[in-house]
Amino acid sequence: MLIVVGVVVVLCCGGAGIGGFFLYKGVKGATDPARQAAESFVSDLEADDADAAYGLLCSGTRGAYTRDAFVQGVAKQPKIRGHKVHGVNVSSVNGRTSATVNMALTLDSGFTDQHMFTLVKEDGAWKVCGRPY
């Protein structure tokens, strides 16, 4: 009887572990592309490449800022020296997929700014929308 109980416990624990692994992989697979897009955007800003960052904006935000206005606006902001992602949330409503990426941006002043980037999926790629920086 104890052997049967032991086998059942091992199978349950093993199944929970395997299920947890696949759940983790599924969530990571859903959030990683949005995270990478936001990090690419911030990395471009850190590298003083506002032109490249502009290319990662969604069409609505690009419509609100010309490339020149965006580059000039970025130049007036404090310089980003580093960043750390604190969370990613992906959702889909009425067939539109969006994400929020929360980051701590370390500025050249030493101050750390908590910023939430909103992203949408356009033509299969994640793009930064709204108030980009």
All heavy atoms as an XYZ file, in Angstrom:
975
protein
N       0.813     -1.192      0.000
C       0.000      0.000      0.000
C       0.863      1.267      0.000
O       0.570      2.193     -0.732
C      -0.924     -0.048      1.232
C      -1.813      1.139      1.371
S      -3.010      1.131      0.062
C      -4.061      2.397      0.593
N       1.927      1.308      0.819
C       2.801      2.471      0.861
C       3.506      2.685     -0.473
O       3.748      3.825     -0.865
C       3.829      2.323      1.985
C       3.283      2.534      3.406
C       4.377      2.271      4.424
C       2.730      3.924      3.568
N       3.818      1.615     -1.158
C       4.469      1.737     -2.463
C       3.522      2.420     -3.449
O       3.923      3.305     -4.199
C       4.921      0.353     -2.976
C       6.042     -0.166     -2.083
C       5.370      0.445     -4.426
C       6.496     -1.566     -2.406
N       2.254      2.030     -3.435
C       1.264      2.632     -4.329
C       1.120      4.122     -4.021
O       1.103      4.961     -4.924
C      -0.094      1.898     -4.209
C      -1.171      2.641     -4.981
C       0.023      0.470     -4.671
N       1.024      4.468     -2.751
C       0.915      5.864     -2.350
C       2.165      6.625     -2.795
O       2.071      7.747     -3.317
C       0.697      5.988     -0.825
C       0.814      7.437     -0.365
C      -0.648      5.411     -0.426
N       3.322      6.041     -2.617
C       4.581      6.675     -3.027
C       4.614      6.920     -4.531
O       5.027      7.998     -4.986
N       4.173      5.949     -5.297
C       4.152      6.090     -6.759
C       3.184      7.212     -7.157
O       3.487      8.047     -8.014
C       3.780      4.750     -7.436
C       3.484      4.954     -8.904
C       4.908      3.749     -7.252
N       2.019      7.263     -6.532
C       1.029      8.302     -6.833
C       1.594      9.682     -6.495
O       1.455     10.635     -7.269
C      -0.298      8.030     -6.080
C      -1.226      9.236     -6.163
C      -0.979      6.790     -6.618
N       2.251      9.812     -5.362
C       2.840     11.090     -4.964
C       3.915     11.509     -5.963
O       3.956     12.670     -6.397
C       3.411     11.007     -3.530
C       4.278     12.221     -3.214
C       2.282     10.883     -2.518
N       4.763     10.587     -6.361
C       5.824     10.898     -7.326
C       5.218     11.339     -8.650
O       5.648     12.324     -9.254
C       6.773      9.686     -7.510
C       7.678      9.883     -8.710
C       7.601      9.484     -6.251
N       4.197     10.626     -9.117
C       3.563     10.981    -10.383
C       2.876     12.346    -10.310
O       2.957     13.142    -11.247
C       2.564      9.909    -10.807
C       3.177      8.576    -11.260
C       2.080      7.553    -11.534
C       4.043      8.768    -12.495
N       2.204     12.621     -9.207
C       1.534     13.924     -9.050
C       2.544     15.066     -9.010
O       2.372     16.080     -9.681
C       0.684     13.941     -7.786
S      -0.805     12.954     -7.929
N       3.592     14.895     -8.221
C       4.612     15.941     -8.108
C       5.336     16.134     -9.431
O       5.603     17.260     -9.845
C       5.611     15.614     -7.000
S       4.867     15.723     -5.355
N       5.641     15.048    -10.082
C       6.308     15.129    -11.386
C       5.423     15.811    -12.411
O       5.863     16.653    -13.190
N       4.132     15.464    -12.398
C       3.193     16.087    -13.328
C       3.042     17.575    -13.069
O       2.976     18.386    -13.994
N       2.993     17.953    -11.802
C       2.883     19.371    -11.450
C       4.138     20.124    -11.890
O       4.054     21.245    -12.399
C       2.660     19.544     -9.956
N       5.286     19.507    -11.705
C       6.549     20.142    -12.113
C       6.618     20.323    -13.623
O       6.987     21.396    -14.111
N       6.236     19.304    -14.351
C       6.256     19.387    -15.817
C       5.224     20.405    -16.297
O       5.495     21.223    -17.176
C       6.013     17.992    -16.436
C       7.226     17.106    -16.165
C       5.743     18.097    -17.934
C       7.020     15.648    -16.506
N       4.026     20.386    -15.687
C       2.994     21.361    -16.047
C       3.447     22.778    -15.769
O       3.226     23.686    -16.580
N       4.086     22.982    -14.643
C       4.601     24.301    -14.289
C       5.650     24.780    -15.267
O       5.681     25.952    -15.658
N       6.508     23.869    -15.695
C       7.547     24.209    -16.669
C       6.922     24.689    -17.970
O       7.306     25.718    -18.521
C       8.453     22.998    -16.923
C       9.404     23.199    -18.063
C      10.539     23.968    -17.910
C       9.163     22.619    -19.298
C      11.420     24.163    -18.957
C      10.033     22.801    -20.359
C      11.166     23.574    -20.187
N       5.931     23.957    -18.479
C       5.297     24.337    -19.734
C       4.480     25.618    -19.598
O       4.410     26.421    -20.529
C       4.452     23.183    -20.298
C       5.304     22.114    -20.929
C       5.433     20.873    -20.334
C       5.994     22.359    -22.097
C       6.236     19.886    -20.897
C       6.794     21.391    -22.681
C       6.917     20.148    -22.083
N       3.884     25.843    -18.446
C       3.174     27.095    -18.203
C       4.159     28.258    -18.238
O       3.912     29.288    -18.873
C       2.449     27.048    -16.856
C       1.712     28.324    -16.454
C       0.591     28.634    -17.435
C       1.157     28.194    -15.045
N       5.298     28.109    -17.567
C       6.332     29.133    -17.567
C       6.810     29.418    -18.987
O       6.941     30.576    -19.384
C       7.511     28.695    -16.681
C       8.735     29.557    -16.843
C       8.810     30.815    -16.239
C       9.819     29.131    -17.602
C       9.927     31.610    -16.387
C      10.945     29.920    -17.754
C      10.998     31.151    -17.148
O      12.098     31.947    -17.303
N       7.072     28.377    -19.759
C       7.545     28.549    -21.136
C       6.494     29.263    -21.983
O       6.827     30.092    -22.824
C       7.893     27.195    -21.763
C       9.104     26.507    -21.150
C      10.369     27.259    -21.418
C      10.894     26.848    -22.764
N      12.166     27.459    -23.099
N       5.211     28.935    -21.758
C       4.140     29.580    -22.519
C       4.034     31.061    -22.211
O       3.900     31.897    -23.108
N       4.092     31.420    -20.938
C       4.020     32.825    -20.538
C       5.251     33.570    -21.045
O       5.150     34.670    -21.589
C       3.883     32.955    -19.002
C       4.071     34.390    -18.543
C       2.535     32.415    -18.553
N       6.412     32.975    -20.886
C       7.655     33.599    -21.346
C       7.614     33.810    -22.856
O       8.003     34.866    -23.355
C       8.853     32.746    -20.944
C      10.197     33.390    -21.235
C      11.297     32.587    -20.580
C      12.675     33.039    -20.936
N      12.931     34.436    -20.763
N       7.113     32.839    -23.583
C       7.015     32.960    -25.034
C       6.057     34.056    -25.459
O       6.242     34.692    -26.492
N       5.021     34.298    -24.669
C       4.052     35.340    -24.995
C       4.571     36.732    -24.643
O       4.239     37.707    -25.308
C       2.739     35.082    -24.259
N       5.383     36.859    -23.600
C       5.828     38.178    -23.134
C       7.197     38.593    -23.669
O       7.473     39.787    -23.754
C       5.852     38.240    -21.595
O       6.745     37.245    -21.094
C       4.463     38.032    -21.016
N       8.050     37.639    -24.015
C       9.415     37.977    -24.445
C       9.474     38.907    -25.659
O      10.260     39.852    -25.652
C      10.247     36.721    -24.699
C      11.033     36.297    -23.480
O      10.951     36.972    -22.428
O      11.755     35.281    -23.567
N       8.683     38.685    -26.717
C       8.784     39.602    -27.860
C       8.437     41.055    -27.503
O       9.101     41.980    -27.971
C       7.792     39.022    -28.874
C       7.731     37.560    -28.535
C       7.837     37.523    -27.028
N       7.436     41.267    -26.657
C       7.086     42.627    -26.233
C       8.212     43.216    -25.390
O       8.592     44.383    -25.561
C       5.772     42.622    -25.454
N       8.749     42.420    -24.491
C       9.871     42.860    -23.649
C      11.054     43.260    -24.526
O      11.657     44.319    -24.332
C      10.288     41.736    -22.711
C      11.605     42.019    -21.971
C      12.180     40.758    -21.352
N      11.545     40.389    -20.136
C      11.980     40.739    -18.918
N      13.054     41.476    -18.791
N      11.348     40.352    -17.848
N      11.374     42.427    -25.500
C      12.519     42.698    -26.376
C      12.320     43.973    -27.179
O      13.262     44.752    -27.364
C      12.771     41.504    -27.289
C      13.304     40.299    -26.558
C      13.313     39.038    -27.407
O      12.845     39.017    -28.538
N      13.841     37.958    -26.838
N      11.095     44.210    -27.652
C      10.822     45.429    -28.417
C      11.009     46.668    -27.548
O      11.618     47.653    -27.979
C       9.408     45.381    -28.993
N      10.488     46.633    -26.329
C      10.641     47.775    -25.421
C      12.111     47.978    -25.065
O      12.601     49.122    -25.021
C       9.810     47.569    -24.157
N      12.824     46.895    -24.825
C      14.248     47.018    -24.491
C      15.050     47.537    -25.683
O      15.987     48.316    -25.501
C      14.806     45.695    -23.986
C      14.356     45.380    -22.582
C      15.193     44.324    -21.911
O      15.019     43.130    -22.249
O      16.015     44.707    -21.053
N      14.691     47.139    -26.891
C      15.373     47.663    -28.080
C      15.164     49.164    -28.191
O      16.104     49.918    -28.491
C      14.855     46.974    -29.346
O      15.255     45.635    -29.384
N      13.924     49.601    -27.953
C      13.604     51.029    -27.993
C      14.460     51.799    -26.987
O      15.106     52.796    -27.326
C      12.112     51.222    -27.710
C      11.672     52.654    -27.688
C      11.447     53.345    -28.862
C      11.479     53.315    -26.482
C      11.038     54.677    -28.844
C      11.069     54.636    -26.445
C      10.847     55.320    -27.634
N      14.501     51.324    -25.753
C      15.266     52.007    -24.706
C      16.770     51.921    -24.989
O      17.494     52.902    -24.794
C      14.916     51.440    -23.311
C      15.849     51.980    -22.239
C      13.472     51.768    -22.963
N      17.228     50.801    -25.486
C      18.650     50.664    -25.824
C      19.049     51.646    -26.924
O      20.153     52.207    -26.886
C      18.959     49.231    -26.264
O      18.812     48.352    -25.170
N      18.153     51.867    -27.894
C      18.436     52.871    -28.928
C      18.552     54.261    -28.306
O      19.437     55.037    -28.668
C      17.339     52.872    -29.997
C      17.394     51.650    -30.905
O      18.448     50.980    -30.958
O      16.368     51.363    -31.561
N      17.676     54.580    -27.357
C      17.758     55.876    -26.682
C      19.045     55.986    -25.868
O      19.691     57.046    -25.855
C      16.538     56.091    -25.783
C      15.189     56.211    -26.507
C      14.053     56.315    -25.496
C      15.180     57.396    -27.465
N      19.426     54.906    -25.194
C      20.673     54.911    -24.419
C      21.879     55.145    -25.322
O      22.858     55.772    -24.915
C      20.857     53.580    -23.687
C      19.930     53.392    -22.526
C      20.008     52.006    -21.899
O      20.764     51.131    -22.378
O      19.307     51.792    -20.911
N      21.799     54.636    -26.566
C      22.909     54.753    -27.518
C      22.844     56.053    -28.321
O      23.590     56.215    -29.298
C      22.900     53.553    -28.461
N      21.957     56.977    -27.923
C      21.759     58.242    -28.643
C      21.353     58.028    -30.099
O      21.733     58.786    -30.985
C      23.015     59.124    -28.584
C      23.243     59.707    -27.211
O      22.253     60.013    -26.524
O      24.423     59.853    -26.824
N      20.577     56.983    -30.351
C      20.104     56.684    -31.697
C      18.581     56.860    -31.745
O      17.820     55.901    -31.846
C      20.503     55.265    -32.106
C      20.340     55.017    -33.591
O      19.744     55.878    -34.291
O      20.799     53.961    -34.066
N      18.155     58.126    -31.652
C      16.722     58.431    -31.649
C      16.080     58.063    -32.979
O      14.897     57.736    -33.020
C      16.495     59.904    -31.327
N      16.839     58.100    -34.082
C      16.295     57.690    -35.381
C      15.860     56.224    -35.349
O      14.784     55.881    -35.826
C      17.328     57.885    -36.499
C      17.370     59.318    -37.009
O      16.322     59.995    -36.967
O      18.442     59.746    -37.455
N      16.700     55.365    -34.792
C      16.356     53.945    -34.700
C      15.171     53.751    -33.762
O      14.269     52.954    -34.044
C      17.553     53.125    -34.225
N      15.142     54.492    -32.650
C      14.020     54.398    -31.716
C      12.729     54.828    -32.401
O      11.676     54.212    -32.201
C      14.289     55.258    -30.473
N      12.787     55.857    -33.228
C      11.606     56.332    -33.942
C      11.029     55.217    -34.821
O       9.811     55.079    -34.933
C      11.958     57.548    -34.802
C      10.758     58.175    -35.475
C       9.938     59.059    -34.777
C      10.432     57.885    -36.800
C       8.833     59.643    -35.381
C       9.337     58.463    -37.409
C       8.538     59.341    -36.697
O       7.439     59.910    -37.292
N      11.883     54.418    -35.402
C      11.439     53.306    -36.241
C      10.692     52.228    -35.475
O      10.008     51.397    -36.064
N      10.796     52.241    -34.142
C      10.114     51.252    -33.308
C       8.794     51.777    -32.747
O       8.161     51.106    -31.932
C      11.040     50.812    -32.168
C      12.319     50.103    -32.613
C      13.224     49.834    -31.416
C      11.999     48.816    -33.346
N       8.380     52.975    -33.177
C       7.114     53.536    -32.728
C       5.960     53.010    -33.583
O       6.120     52.770    -34.777
C       7.150     55.065    -32.824
C       8.145     55.788    -31.926
C       8.135     57.284    -32.233
C       7.845     55.528    -30.462
N       4.789     52.895    -32.973
C       3.597     52.466    -33.708
C       3.169     53.584    -34.661
O       3.580     54.736    -34.519
C       2.473     52.088    -32.750
S       1.706     53.491    -31.898
N       2.343     53.245    -35.621
C       1.935     54.220    -36.638
C       1.191     55.405    -36.023
O       1.377     56.548    -36.464
C       1.078     53.547    -37.706
O      -0.085     52.974    -37.130
N       0.384     55.182    -34.999
C      -0.334     56.279    -34.362
C       0.599     57.280    -33.712
O       0.391     58.496    -33.822
N       1.617     56.793    -33.049
C       2.578     57.680    -32.388
C       3.460     58.367    -33.419
O       3.767     59.558    -33.278
C       3.403     56.907    -31.347
O       2.499     56.339    -30.388
C       4.391     57.801    -30.628
N       3.867     57.636    -34.468
C       4.643     58.283    -35.538
C       3.814     59.380    -36.200
O       4.360     60.392    -36.640
C       5.113     57.263    -36.573
C       6.305     56.455    -36.118
C       6.960     55.685    -37.267
N       6.021     55.056    -38.174
C       5.525     53.819    -38.052
N       5.901     53.072    -37.046
N       4.677     53.342    -38.936
N       2.487     59.190    -36.269
C       1.616     60.219    -36.834
C       1.536     61.455    -35.956
O       1.267     62.557    -36.440
N       1.759     61.297    -34.667
C       1.707     62.420    -33.733
C       3.029     63.181    -33.656
O       3.055     64.340    -33.235
C       1.326     61.926    -32.338
N       4.126     62.536    -34.023
C       5.462     63.144    -33.967
C       6.171     62.911    -35.297
O       6.303     61.765    -35.740
C       6.346     62.485    -32.893
C       5.820     62.518    -31.491
C       5.174     61.410    -30.947
C       5.999     63.631    -30.685
C       4.712     61.423    -29.639
C       5.533     63.653    -29.375
C       4.888     62.545    -28.866
O       4.433     62.559    -27.574
N       6.654     63.970    -35.914
C       7.535     63.762    -37.061
C       8.849     63.197    -36.528
O       9.139     63.301    -35.321
C       7.835     65.083    -37.798
O       8.568     65.947    -36.920
C       6.545     65.741    -38.284
N       9.648     62.632    -37.393
C      10.952     62.113    -36.972
C      11.777     63.225    -36.329
O      12.373     63.033    -35.263
C      11.697     61.501    -38.162
C      13.034     60.873    -37.788
C      13.716     60.234    -38.985
N      12.930     59.155    -39.545
C      12.974     57.875    -39.164
N      13.797     57.524    -38.192
N      12.243     56.960    -39.730
N      11.805     64.400    -36.964
C      12.592     65.522    -36.425
C      12.086     65.966    -35.063
O      12.871     66.227    -34.156
C      12.595     66.702    -37.393
C      13.441     66.431    -38.636
O      14.302     65.533    -38.590
O      13.228     67.128    -39.649
N      10.759     66.054    -34.908
C      10.194     66.464    -33.616
C      10.526     65.440    -32.542
O      10.837     65.806    -31.401
C       8.680     66.643    -33.739
N      10.470     64.164    -32.885
C      10.800     63.115    -31.917
C      12.270     63.217    -31.508
O      12.590     63.196    -30.319
C      10.511     61.729    -32.507
C      10.864     60.600    -31.589
C      10.050     60.277    -30.509
C      12.015     59.856    -31.791
C      10.383     59.237    -29.653
C      12.350     58.816    -30.940
C      11.529     58.506    -29.865
N      13.162     63.342    -32.493
C      14.603     63.446    -32.200
C      14.879     64.662    -31.333
O      15.637     64.579    -30.353
C      15.418     63.477    -33.519
C      16.871     63.833    -33.256
C      15.315     62.136    -34.241
N      14.261     65.802    -31.643
C      14.456     67.012    -30.839
C      13.888     66.844    -29.435
O      14.485     67.305    -28.459
C      13.813     68.211    -31.531
C      14.540     68.632    -32.785
C      13.790     69.701    -33.564
O      12.792     70.247    -33.096
N      14.274     70.003    -34.764
N      12.739     66.187    -29.337
C      12.136     65.947    -28.024
C      12.995     65.054    -27.150
O      13.166     65.306    -25.953
N      13.552     64.014    -27.747
C      14.427     63.103    -27.007
C      15.671     63.850    -26.529
O      16.124     63.651    -25.401
C      14.808     61.868    -27.861
C      15.949     61.090    -27.231
C      13.593     60.966    -28.064
N      16.213     64.730    -27.380
C      17.423     65.479    -27.022
C      17.192     66.371    -25.806
O      18.131     66.667    -25.059
C      17.891     66.311    -28.213
N      15.947     66.772    -25.564
C      15.623     67.639    -24.428
C      15.378     66.857    -23.142
O      15.291     67.444    -22.068
C      14.387     68.473    -24.745
C      14.609     69.476    -25.855
C      13.337     70.214    -26.190
C      13.563     71.155    -27.370
N      12.307     71.791    -27.774
N      15.252     65.543    -23.247
C      14.991     64.701    -22.084
C      16.302     64.327    -21.389
O      17.355     64.306    -22.025
C      14.274     63.404    -22.511
C      12.928     63.628    -23.150
C      11.933     64.225    -22.175
O      11.885     63.859    -21.007
N      11.135     65.160    -22.662
N      16.235     63.971    -20.110
C      17.441     63.470    -19.448
C      17.928     62.202    -20.154
O      17.135     61.407    -20.656
C      16.959     63.141    -18.030
C      15.724     63.948    -17.843
C      15.091     64.053    -19.203
N      19.222     62.044    -20.211
C      19.833     60.889    -20.873
C      19.606     59.628    -20.053
O      19.780     59.622    -18.845
C      21.334     61.150    -21.032
C      22.131     60.003    -21.561
C      22.091     59.965    -23.067
C      23.063     58.926    -23.585
N      22.447     57.756    -24.100
N      19.199     58.550    -20.729
C      19.029     57.255    -20.065
C      20.386     56.558    -20.048
O      21.035     56.420    -21.082
C      17.994     56.375    -20.798
C      16.638     57.064    -20.834
C      17.884     55.013    -20.115
C      15.615     56.343    -21.701
N      20.820     56.129    -18.868
C      22.112     55.451    -18.711
C      21.957     53.947    -18.494
O      22.910     53.202    -18.664
C      22.886     56.044    -17.547
C      23.259     57.474    -17.743
C      24.299     57.598    -18.827
N      24.622     59.014    -19.025
C      25.111     59.487    -20.145
N      25.326     58.692    -21.159
N      25.364     60.766    -20.264
N      20.770     53.520    -18.112
C      20.537     52.093    -17.881
C      19.056     51.841    -17.665
O      18.281     52.779    -17.474
N      18.684     50.577    -17.732
C      17.279     50.230    -17.533
C      17.158     48.819    -16.983
O      18.065     48.002    -17.132
C      16.495     50.344    -18.846
C      16.903     49.335    -19.867
N      17.991     49.520    -20.711
C      16.391     48.121    -20.182
C      18.106     48.474    -21.503
N      17.157     47.609    -21.198
N      16.020     48.589    -16.349
C      15.722     47.260    -15.830
C      14.218     47.038    -15.970
O      13.416     47.885    -15.558
C      16.124     47.135    -14.366
C      15.886     45.752    -13.801
C      16.401     45.620    -12.391
C      16.149     44.186    -11.935
N      16.633     43.956    -10.610
N      13.853     45.906    -16.563
C      12.441     45.570    -16.735
C      11.905     45.012    -15.427
O      12.502     44.136    -14.821
C      12.257     44.545    -17.882
C      10.799     44.101    -17.981
C      12.732     45.133    -19.200
N      10.749     45.547    -14.997
C      10.119     45.085    -13.767
C       8.870     44.251    -14.015
O       8.369     43.625    -13.092
C       9.764     46.267    -12.860
C      10.956     46.859    -12.189
N      11.682     46.201    -11.226
C      11.558     48.054    -12.364
C      12.675     46.963    -10.832
N      12.629     48.091    -11.504
N       8.354     44.269    -15.231
C       7.162     43.477    -15.499
C       6.663     43.666    -16.908
O       6.854     44.728    -17.510
N       6.029     42.624    -17.428
C       5.449     42.652    -18.769
C       4.058     42.040    -18.675
O       3.879     40.991    -18.058
C       6.301     41.840    -19.778
C       5.683     41.890    -21.175
C       7.739     42.325    -19.800
N       3.090     42.712    -19.296
C       1.734     42.197    -19.325
C       1.241     42.260    -20.763
O       1.273     43.320    -21.380
C       0.821     43.033    -18.417
C      -0.585     42.496    -18.366
O      -0.800     41.298    -18.490
N      -1.543     43.377    -18.205
N       0.810     41.128    -21.295
C       0.287     41.052    -22.656
C      -1.191     40.721    -22.573
O      -1.593     39.858    -21.793
C       1.030     39.979    -23.482
C       0.416     39.826    -24.866
C       2.511     40.310    -23.590
N      -1.999     41.416    -23.378
C      -3.432     41.135    -23.397
C      -3.966     41.257    -24.817
O      -3.346     41.878    -25.682
C      -4.188     42.086    -22.469
O      -4.044     43.416    -22.914
N      -5.109     40.652    -25.019
C      -5.761     40.717    -26.321
C      -7.233     41.025    -26.086
O      -7.915     40.296    -25.377
C      -5.583     39.400    -27.068
O      -6.134     39.505    -28.358
N      -7.702     42.128    -26.686
C      -9.092     42.534    -26.554
C      -9.631     42.821    -27.954
O      -9.031     43.608    -28.704
C      -9.219     43.796    -25.661
C     -10.654     44.274    -25.595
C      -8.678     43.520    -24.272
N     -10.734     42.190    -28.278
C     -11.373     42.375    -29.593
C     -10.388     42.172    -30.745
O     -10.398     42.917    -31.720
C     -12.025     43.757    -29.688
C     -13.136     43.937    -28.689
O     -13.828     42.987    -28.333
N     -13.315     45.156    -28.212
N      -9.520     41.196    -30.600
C      -8.566     40.877    -31.659
C      -7.360     41.788    -31.737
O      -6.511     41.622    -32.606
N      -7.254     42.755    -30.850
C      -6.098     43.666    -30.838
C      -5.193     43.291    -29.668
O      -5.613     43.321    -28.512
C      -6.574     45.104    -30.705
C      -5.449     46.114    -30.797
C      -6.026     47.528    -30.903
N      -5.007     48.526    -30.720
C      -4.337     49.104    -31.707
N      -4.586     48.773    -32.939
N      -3.425     50.014    -31.457
N      -3.961     42.955    -29.993
C      -3.006     42.536    -28.981
C      -2.164     43.727    -28.546
O      -1.654     44.472    -29.374
C      -2.100     41.410    -29.524
O      -2.927     40.337    -29.972
C      -1.159     40.896    -28.464
N      -2.053     43.901    -27.231
C      -1.253     44.996    -26.694
C      -0.452     44.482    -25.504
O      -0.685     43.392    -25.002
C      -2.138     46.177    -26.285
O      -3.012     45.792    -25.257
N       0.474     45.311    -25.061
C       1.314     44.945    -23.919
C       1.717     46.200    -23.171
O       1.731     47.299    -23.733
C       2.550     44.191    -24.388
N       2.040     46.024    -21.926
C       2.686     47.074    -21.141
C       3.977     46.485    -20.583
O       4.014     45.337    -20.159
C       1.805     47.586    -19.982
O       1.408     46.487    -19.175
C       0.585     48.318    -20.499
N       5.019     47.286    -20.639
C       6.320     46.889    -20.104
C       6.719     47.962    -19.099
O       6.856     49.132    -19.459
C       7.378     46.751    -21.214
C       8.732     46.380    -20.623
C       6.941     45.721    -22.257
N       6.852     47.557    -17.848
C       7.264     48.477    -16.788
C       8.778     48.409    -16.627
O       9.331     47.319    -16.470
C       6.590     48.113    -15.469
C       5.098     48.321    -15.543
O       4.639     49.402    -15.874
N       4.335     47.285    -15.251
N       9.403     49.583    -16.684
C      10.862     49.652    -16.573
C      11.283     50.714    -15.581
O      10.607     51.727    -15.419
C      11.489     50.016    -17.922
C      11.673     48.896    -18.872
S      12.775     49.432    -20.189
C      12.116     48.459    -21.514
N      12.412     50.461    -14.984
C      13.109     51.477    -14.199
C      14.199     52.025    -15.109
O      15.051     51.277    -15.582
C      13.712     50.865    -12.944
N      14.127     53.322    -15.405
C      15.113     53.971    -16.265
C      16.066     54.770    -15.392
O      15.636     55.685    -14.687
C      14.420     54.908    -17.259
C      13.333     54.298    -18.137
C      12.671     55.381    -18.988
C      13.893     53.185    -18.999
N      17.334     54.433    -15.433
C      18.337     55.172    -14.678
C      18.821     56.318    -15.557
O      19.325     56.088    -16.662
C      19.512     54.267    -14.277
O      18.995     53.162    -13.530
C      20.526     55.030    -13.439
N      18.640     57.533    -15.062
C      18.988     58.715    -15.834
C      20.381     59.206    -15.476
O      20.946     58.826    -14.447
C      17.941     59.801    -15.571
C      16.490     59.368    -15.796
C      15.531     60.496    -15.430
C      16.273     58.897    -17.221
N      20.928     60.069    -16.343
C      22.294     60.560    -16.114
C      22.426     61.338    -14.818
O      23.507     61.466    -14.261
C      22.796     61.383    -17.295
C      21.915     62.560    -17.655
O      20.862     62.762    -17.016
O      22.278     63.286    -18.605
N      21.318     61.823    -14.283
C      21.344     62.543    -13.005
C      21.483     61.590    -11.818
O      21.687     62.019    -10.694
C      20.052     63.347    -12.841
O      18.943     62.452    -12.747
N      21.309     60.289    -12.092
C      21.331     59.302    -11.024
C      19.931     58.944    -10.551
O      19.731     57.958     -9.850
N      18.951     59.753    -10.945
C      17.557     59.501    -10.599
C      17.051     58.289    -11.386
O      17.423     58.094    -12.537
C      16.720     60.739    -10.940
C      15.257     60.591    -10.638
C      14.793     60.657     -9.335
C      14.347     60.394    -11.662
C      13.438     60.530     -9.052
C      13.000     60.272    -11.392
C      12.543     60.335    -10.092
N      16.192     57.486    -10.768
C      15.577     56.358    -11.448
C      14.105     56.667    -11.665
O      13.373     56.920    -10.707
C      15.733     55.055    -10.643
O      17.127     54.791    -10.469
C      15.087     53.886    -11.358
N      13.703     56.680    -12.913
C      12.330     56.977    -13.306
C      11.597     55.675    -13.617
O      12.088     54.847    -14.382
C      12.344     57.864    -14.559
C      10.956     58.222    -15.048
O      10.042     58.387    -14.217
O      10.787     58.350    -16.282
N      10.443     55.483    -12.994
C       9.601     54.323    -13.297
C       8.736     54.701    -14.498
O       8.003     55.675    -14.448
C       8.723     53.958    -12.092
C       9.508     53.620    -10.844
C      10.426     52.424    -11.013
O      10.083     51.436    -11.644
N      11.612     52.519    -10.433
N       8.850     53.934    -15.566
C       8.123     54.266    -16.791
C       7.398     53.034    -17.317
O       7.966     51.948    -17.333
C       9.090     54.787    -17.856
C       8.415     55.381    -19.043
N       7.969     56.670    -19.061
C       8.092     54.852    -20.241
C       7.408     56.924    -20.236
N       7.468     55.825    -20.963
N       6.163     53.244    -17.765
C       5.402     52.154    -18.354
C       5.280     52.412    -19.855
O       4.748     53.444    -20.272
C       4.007     52.026    -17.744
C       3.229     50.878    -18.348
S       1.650     50.470    -17.563
C       0.892     52.034    -17.360
N       5.804     51.491    -20.633
C       5.718     51.569    -22.085
C       4.504     50.767    -22.534
O       4.312     49.630    -22.108
C       6.976     50.996    -22.746
C       8.203     51.820    -22.480
C       9.021     51.531    -21.400
C       8.533     52.887    -23.296
C      10.150     52.291    -21.140
C       9.656     53.657    -23.037
C      10.465     53.355    -21.956
N       3.708     51.372    -23.408
C       2.578     50.678    -24.014
C       3.002     50.254    -25.410
O       3.575     51.051    -26.157
C       1.351     51.609    -24.091
O       1.030     52.044    -22.768
C       0.162     50.898    -24.701
N       2.737     49.005    -25.737
C       3.090     48.483    -27.052
C       1.862     47.857    -27.697
O       0.981     47.342    -27.006
C       4.189     47.417    -26.950
C       5.546     47.915    -26.482
C       5.675     47.795    -24.987
C       6.645     47.145    -27.168
N       1.825     47.905    -29.022
C       0.794     47.214    -29.788
C       1.487     46.386    -30.859
O       2.620     46.666    -31.244
C      -0.236     48.174    -30.431
C      -1.015     48.944    -29.386
C       0.418     49.098    -31.424
N       0.778     45.392    -31.302
C       1.307     44.544    -32.359
C       0.787     45.064    -33.691
O      -0.420     45.143    -33.906
C       0.875     43.100    -32.135
C       1.863     42.101    -32.609
C       1.524     40.739    -32.068
C       2.711     39.841    -32.254
N       2.425     38.500    -31.796
N       1.704     45.480    -34.563
C       1.371     45.971    -35.894
C       2.116     45.136    -36.921
O       3.346     45.042    -36.855
C       1.769     47.436    -36.069
C       0.900     48.412    -35.345
C       1.290     49.862    -35.617
O       2.363     50.126    -36.197
O       0.510     50.737    -35.227
N       1.389     44.546    -37.839
C       1.993     43.724    -38.895
C       2.946     42.675    -38.319
O       4.023     42.427    -38.862
C       2.715     44.604    -39.929
C       1.768     45.585    -40.603
O       0.612     45.210    -40.873
O       2.184     46.731    -40.855
N       2.548     42.099    -37.189
C       3.322     41.015    -36.579
C       4.490     41.456    -35.722
O       5.192     40.620    -35.165
N       4.726     42.762    -35.604
C       5.861     43.260    -34.807
C       5.336     44.149    -33.681
O       4.372     44.893    -33.854
C       6.826     44.046    -35.690
N       5.994     44.095    -32.521
C       5.641     44.946    -31.393
C       6.201     46.342    -31.621
O       7.365     46.509    -31.973
C       6.192     44.370    -30.093
C       5.428     43.177    -29.630
C       5.802     41.875    -29.730
C       4.161     43.177    -28.989
N       4.829     41.065    -29.188
C       3.804     41.845    -28.725
C       3.274     44.180    -28.607
C       2.630     41.488    -28.099
C       2.091     43.826    -27.980
C       1.775     42.485    -27.726
N       5.345     47.344    -31.393
C       5.737     48.750    -31.563
C       5.347     49.539    -30.320
O       4.318     49.297    -29.698
C       5.018     49.367    -32.776
C       5.297     48.666    -34.087
C       6.706     48.931    -34.537
C       6.966     48.317    -35.905
N       8.240     48.767    -36.452
N       6.175     50.512    -29.958
C       5.951     51.364    -28.790
C       4.937     52.440    -29.164
O       5.053     53.071    -30.210
C       7.267     52.001    -28.315
C       7.038     52.973    -27.171
C       8.269     50.923    -27.913
N       3.932     52.642    -28.306
C       2.863     53.618    -28.562
C       2.722     54.601    -27.407
O       3.294     54.409    -26.345
C       1.526     52.898    -28.733
S       1.254     52.329    -30.401
N       1.894     55.598    -27.640
C       1.574     56.536    -26.577
C       2.707     57.489    -26.294
O       3.419     57.925    -27.188
N       2.894     57.768    -25.028
C       3.983     58.655    -24.583
C       5.251     57.808    -24.498
O       5.490     57.120    -23.519
C       3.637     59.244    -23.221
C       4.570     60.341    -22.778
C       4.193     60.816    -21.386
N       4.590     59.794    -20.405
C       5.517     59.981    -19.477
N       6.102     61.115    -19.361
N       5.823     59.017    -18.634
N       6.050     57.856    -25.560
C       7.168     56.906    -25.613
C       8.270     57.141    -24.594
O       8.924     56.198    -24.157
C       7.702     57.047    -27.034
C       7.233     58.370    -27.502
C       5.981     58.684    -26.746
N       8.500     58.410    -24.216
C       9.613     58.688    -23.300
C       9.446     60.048    -22.703
O       9.027     60.982    -23.316
C      10.941     58.555    -24.043
C      12.164     59.000    -23.266
C      12.469     58.432    -22.037
C      12.997     59.969    -23.764
C      13.590     58.826    -21.333
C      14.116     60.367    -23.073
C      14.410     59.802    -21.860
O      15.519     60.194    -21.162
